[in-house]
Amino acid sequence: MSSDDLFSADAVPDCYCWLPIARLTPGMVIARPVQGGHGNQVTLRIAVGTGVTTSTIAQLVNKGVECVAVLQDAAPDEAARAAAVAGHEQRLAEIFGDQPNEACRRLRDALLACGPSTC
């Protein structure tokens, strides 16, 4: 596998979730390619399968990366998934309110369709 393959969509595993950088811990494994930098200049690339270290976390913070996808051992059970969906919907209701304008409604609907991260 070439290094370019590690940054392709084909290298992405099936079972992963998105986490904010503040919730990363050493030992987690990157599940989707990560790029960071300033302006048009890419100064950080992390491949799928890379283990997270304290140095990795510091680099992500330094480059302004807000969240990354990490591997999960298994998909969450139905009860955990249902609780995550309910919490996701409740939080979006708090953010957008009962009657969002058209632009906000489209964003809210897209976020509802994406669903929650279930880490």
Backbone torsions as a table, in degrees:
resi	resn	phi	psi	omega
1	MET	NA	128.5	179.7
2	SER	-79.5	165.3	179.2
3	SER	-64.1	-31.1	177.1
4	ASP	-65.4	-32.1	178.4
5	ASP	-63.2	-30.0	-179.0
6	LEU	-71.7	-12.9	179.0
7	PHE	-108.9	7.5	-178.1
8	SER	-92.0	162.4	178.2
9	ALA	-65.7	-25.7	-179.8
10	ASP	-66.6	-22.6	-177.8
11	ALA	-84.3	-6.7	-174.8
12	VAL	-75.9	125.7	178.0
13	PRO	-72.5	166.8	-177.7
14	ASP	-78.0	-35.7	-170.8
15	CYS	-109.5	97.2	179.4
16	TYR	-148.3	167.6	175.2
17	CYS	-144.5	160.3	179.9
18	TRP	-92.1	134.9	176.7
19	LEU	-130.2	142.2	171.1
20	PRO	-67.1	152.3	-177.2
21	ILE	-55.2	-35.5	-179.0
22	ALA	-61.6	-20.8	-179.2
23	ARG	-98.6	-0.4	177.8
24	LEU	-71.5	145.8	173.9
25	THR	-133.4	149.4	177.4
26	PRO	-56.2	139.5	-179.3
27	GLY	104.8	-21.7	174.7
28	MET	-65.2	162.1	-177.2
29	VAL	-122.5	131.2	179.6
30	ILE	-66.5	131.0	-175.6
31	ALA	-108.2	-16.1	177.5
32	ARG	-135.7	147.6	-179.7
33	PRO	-57.4	144.3	-179.7
34	VAL	-122.2	135.1	172.6
35	GLN	-131.4	141.0	176.9
36	GLY	-143.4	162.5	179.1
37	GLY	167.5	-162.9	-179.5
38	HIS	-128.9	128.7	-178.6
39	GLY	62.4	-132.6	-179.9
40	ASN	-90.4	1.0	-176.0
41	GLN	-97.2	117.5	176.6
42	VAL	-82.8	121.1	-178.8
43	THR	-119.9	2.5	178.9
44	LEU	-147.3	126.1	173.0
45	ARG	-133.4	128.3	177.7
46	ILE	-124.8	125.8	-175.7
47	ALA	-84.7	157.1	172.4
48	VAL	-56.8	136.3	178.7
49	GLY	94.0	-6.1	179.6
50	THR	-73.7	133.2	176.4
51	GLY	-77.4	139.2	179.4
52	VAL	-80.2	133.8	175.2
53	THR	-124.2	173.1	175.6
54	THR	-62.5	-34.6	177.0
55	SER	-65.7	-40.8	177.6
56	THR	-59.3	-46.3	-179.2
57	ILE	-61.0	-44.3	179.2
58	ALA	-61.5	-40.9	179.0
59	GLN	-65.3	-40.9	178.5
60	LEU	-61.7	-44.2	178.1
61	VAL	-62.4	-46.6	-178.6
62	ASN	-60.5	-35.1	-178.2
63	LYS	-89.0	-0.3	175.9
64	GLY	80.4	17.7	177.0
65	VAL	-75.1	129.8	-174.9
66	GLU	-94.1	-33.1	179.5
67	CYS	-152.9	158.7	178.0
68	VAL	-140.2	161.0	175.6
69	ALA	-92.7	133.8	177.6
70	VAL	-124.0	151.7	179.5
71	LEU	-65.2	146.8	169.9
72	GLN	-115.6	144.8	178.1
73	ASP	-66.6	-38.4	-178.7
74	ALA	-154.3	158.3	176.1
75	ALA	-65.5	148.3	179.4
76	PRO	-67.2	153.4	177.8
77	ASP	-71.1	169.7	-174.6
78	GLU	-61.3	-39.1	-179.0
79	ALA	-65.4	-43.2	178.9
80	ALA	-65.5	-39.9	179.1
81	ARG	-64.7	-44.6	179.7
82	ALA	-62.6	-41.0	178.5
83	ALA	-65.2	-39.9	178.9
84	ALA	-65.2	-41.7	179.0
85	VAL	-63.4	-45.1	179.9
86	ALA	-62.0	-43.1	178.3
87	GLY	-65.2	-39.2	178.1
88	HIS	-62.1	-47.7	180.0
89	GLU	-64.2	-40.1	179.4
90	GLN	-64.4	-43.9	-179.4
91	ARG	-64.5	-40.9	178.0
92	LEU	-64.4	-35.8	176.5
93	ALA	-64.6	-38.1	177.5
94	GLU	-65.9	-39.8	-177.5
95	ILE	-72.4	-47.6	-171.6
96	PHE	-94.8	-17.5	-178.8
97	GLY	74.8	-173.5	-175.9
98	ASP	-77.6	-35.4	-173.6
99	GLN	-128.7	70.4	179.1
100	PRO	-69.1	152.4	176.6
101	ASN	-67.8	174.2	-173.2
102	GLU	-57.4	-46.8	-179.1
103	ALA	-63.2	-44.5	179.4
104	CYS	-68.2	-35.3	179.1
105	ARG	-62.8	-41.4	178.8
106	ARG	-63.8	-41.3	177.9
107	LEU	-64.8	-46.7	178.8
108	ARG	-57.7	-45.0	-179.4
109	ASP	-63.7	-38.1	177.5
110	ALA	-65.7	-41.6	178.6
111	LEU	-66.9	-37.7	175.7
112	LEU	-62.7	-42.5	-179.2
113	ALA	-65.0	-35.7	178.8
114	CYS	-68.0	-35.3	-179.2
115	GLY	79.8	176.4	-175.7
116	PRO	-83.9	161.8	167.0
117	SER	-78.6	134.9	-174.2
118	THR	-109.7	32.1	176.1
119	CYS	-75.3	NA	NA
